[in-house]
Amino acid sequence: MKNFYSNLTLLFLFIGLIFLACLFNKHQYFQKKEINPYLLSFLQGANSFTPIKKQYQETFSTDAEAILISSINNENKTLFKYNSEKQLPMASITKLMTAIIVIDSYNPKNNIKISNDITKTEGDPKKLISNETYSVKDLLYIMLIESNNEAAEALARKVDRTEFIKKMNQKAFLLDMRDTKYLNPTGLDLENGETNVTSAKDLEKLILHITNKYKSIPEILSNSKYTTYNQEGITRNSINTNILLSESKDFLWGKTGFTNKAKGCLVLISKPPNFSFFEKNYIINIIIGAKDRFDVARKLKTRIAKQFIW
């Protein structure tokens, strides 16, 4: 019996050595292949459960102004980037910061009455109605899910709009978002041509902050639709502007944006391909200035799945 246990121990030790040898050879194999410079440092520090670049190469063309794709588990790993530090208009991606300031500043149960000047806000196909009353929580849902500009303005004006925007910029400064500037809580282009600006790298910092500190924002934006009831008893059905949520369960949550100046923008959080050993593994997809942001996101999903071992 003693010899049996000794032999069993040796067997497990032998299997373990084979596993380590295979793992070492796998990393040596991929490191010898031609690798894009932005992935080199990633591979040098890779462990057995982080995405590793395959030899497979695929051309990828896009009309997007900027792209940044990151894999997140215990740390942040860049998988693909293009103009990630270029300052660009962000459109309604602005509302992510608006939501943060609302959560920091207001009681979600407090009510806000919609004023006449708010209903004159442009860009909303589904208008709010003057003198209707909503809770802060319901306006937050309406603003994020259907990207409603009137809801954003109503929330910003609850106390003082100028002070609210000041807090947005202060928060960006604290997060080291140096390419970011907020002029309004909606992301709409101003009449003088100015608009809210950011970079893909700054948006990555914002998303990491949200996932760590503001769990309610992903919870709201994971809904493909949501029903709210104002204080007058009127039902409002909000449909998420992020159509990818209805296409695949791999897409967890995100925020859309569009203006003539910014074109199509999208922040999208998705699952990694195949099986993940990390419970909190996810991918941040940031697309700015695209003709078809959703098509770009679909193509990037396919590219990342093909070009990395997960």
N, C-alpha and C positions, 0 to 999 in steps of 0.2 A: 504493500500500500504506500509505503514511504517512497519507493521508486516511482510509483505511478504519479504522485504529486510532483516529484522532482521533474519527471519527464513533461508533465503538463505545464509546469512553470517555464521550462526551456522552450516548449512549443509556442507559448504566448509571447515569450521574449523574441523568438525568431520571427514570428508574424509581425511584431511591432517594429523590428529592424527593417523588415521588407517594406512596410508601410512608410517609414521615414525615408528610406532610400528612394522609393517611387516619388514621394513628395518633393524631395530635393531635386531629383532629375527633372520633374515637371517644371519647376521654377527655372532650372538651368536651361531647359529647352526654350521656354518662352523668352527668357532674357537674351538668348543668342539671336533671336529673330529680330527683324527690323521693326522698331517700335517708334511711334510718334514721340517727340521730345516731351510733351506734356504728360505722357504716361510713364516716363522712365523712373522718376522718383517714386511714383506709386508702386511700381513693380518691385523696386528694391526693398521696400518695406512691407510687401504683401505677406499676409498670413494665409493659411490654407482655406479660409472662408471668405476672402475678399475677392472681388472680380478681377480676373487676370485676362490680359489682352491676348487674343488668338492670333495666329499667323494670318488668318482670313482678312482680306482687305476689300472694302466695298466703297465705291465712289458715292458721295452724297452731296447733292446740290440743293440749295434753298435760297429763297428770296428774303429770308428773315435778316433783319439788321444785326441781331445778336442772339446767341444761344449759349446756354450753360447747363450741362447735365452733371449731377453729382450723385454718388452713392454714399449713403449715410448709414453707419452702424455705430461703432464706438468712436469713429472719427470721420471727417469729411474727405472723400476722394473724388477728384475731378475725372470724369470719364470722357467728356467732350466739351470743347469751348470754342467760341467764335465771337470775336469782338466783345468779350465778357466785361471789359472795363470801359466800354464806350458809353458816354452819357447820352441817353435817348429819352423821348417822351414815353410815359408809362400808362397813360389813359386810366381806366378804372382799376388797375392794379393798386392805385392810390388807396382804394377803399380798405385794403388790409391794414394800413396804418390808421385810417379813420376808425376802424373797429377797435384797434388797440387803445386809442385815446378814449373812446366811448367806454370801454370796459374799465379803464383806469379811473375814469372821472364820474360816472353816473351809477345810480341805483337802477338795475334793470326793470324794477317794478314801477318806476316813475312814469308819468304820462306826458306826452307831447301833443299839442294841438297843431294841426297843419295850417299854416297861414297862407294868405293869398299870394304873397311874394314868392313863397317856396314852390307853389304849383306852376309858376312861370319858368321853372328850370327846364332847360332844353335837354333833349336826348332820351326821354323816357316814353316809350310807346304805351306803357300802362301807367297812367298818371295817378297820383294821389289826389284826393279831393279835399278842398278847403274846408276847414272847421271839423274834419274828422279827427278823432283822438286815438293815438296808438301808444302802447307802452314802449319804453326804450328797447326792451328785448325784441318786440315784434318789428320795430323799425330796423334793428340790427339784422334780423333775418331777411327782411325785405331788401335792404341795401346790399347785402352780400350775395344772396341767392339769385335775385333778378337784376343785380347791379343797378339798383334804382338810385338815380342822382338826387331826386327830391328827398328821399329818406336820408341820404348822406347830409344834405343841407339842413334838414330839420334837426338832425342830431348835433351838427356843428353849431347851430344857432340856439341850442337849448340854453346856454349861458351867454357866451360871447364868441362869435365866429372868428374874429381876429385872434383872440387868445387861444382858441382851439387849434388853428393852423400853426400858431407859434409852438404849441405843445407837440404837434406832429414833427416839426423841424428839430425841436430839441431832442425828441426821441431818436430821430435819425442820426443826430450828432452823437448821442450816447452809444449807439450801435455801430459807430464808425462808418456810417453810410455817407461817405464824403462826396459821392457823385449825385446825391439825392437832394432835391429841393421841392417843397410843396407850396403851391400858391392857392390851392383850394382843396376841399375835402372830397371832391368828386373825380378829378382827373380830366375834366372837360378842358378843351382848348379855350384860352381867353380871346376876346375880340382883338386884342393888340398882337396876337400871334404867340404870346408866351404860353407855357404849359408846364405841368409838373414833369420833372425829369428824374431819371435814375440810371443805374447800370445793372446788368445781369448779376454781377458780383455783389452789388449792394442788396439786390432782392434775395439772393441766397442767404445773406446775413439775416435779413428780415424773416425769412421762412424758418430758419433755425431757431430764431428767438421765439417765434410763434409756437412752434412745435414743443419747445421747452417750457414756455411760460403761459401760453394762452390756448389751452386745450379746447375751449369753447368755439374758437374760430374754425378749426378743422371739423369739429362736430357739425357746425352749421353748414359749412360748404360741402360736406359729404352727402347732403340731401339733394336728390335730383328734383324734388318738388316739396313744397311746404305750404300749409294752410295757416293763416293768421286771422284773428277776429278783433276788429277795433272796438272801442268802447261803445259805439253805437250799435254793435251787434252785426255789422256787415262783414261777410266772409271775403277774404282775399287769398287767391291761389297763386303762389309764386312758383315759376318754373326756372330751374337753374340754367343760366346762360352757358354753362360748361356741358356741352352735349356729349362729351366723352364719358361722363359718369354713367350714361345709359347704354353705352356700347360695350363696356368691359368692367368687370369687378377688379381688374388690375389697376384701374385709375381710382384713387382713394378720395381725393378732394383737390380743389384748385380754384383759381380766380381768373376770370377773363377781363379783357379790356379792349376797347376800340374807339379811336377818333380818327378823323381824316389825317391829322398830323402824325399820330402814333402808329396808325394802321393796327393790325391784329396783334394783341399781346396775350400771353398765357403763362400763368404759373400753375404747374401741375405736379401733384405728389402721387407717385405710383409704386406698386410693388415691384421688387426685383424679379427677373425671370426665374422660373423653376423654383427649386426649394431653397429656403434660406435658414441657416442655423441661428440667425439673430432675430429675436422677436421684434426688435425695433428697426429692422432693416427697411429702408425705403429709398426711393430715387426722387431727387428734385429735378424737375424739368422747367427751365425758364426760356421762354421764346418771346422776343421783342421785335416788333416791326415786320410782321409777316403778312403776306397776302392771304394765306389760308393757314392760320395758326394750328387748327386741329389736324390738318393733313400733315403738317410738319411734325407734330407730336406723334402721330401714328407711325410715320417713317422712322423717327428717332427710336421709338420703342422696338421696332424690328431690327434696326441697326445695332442697338445696344445688346439685344438678345443674341445676335449672330456673332458679334465681335468680342464677346467676353465669356469666360467660364465663371459661373456663379457657385 
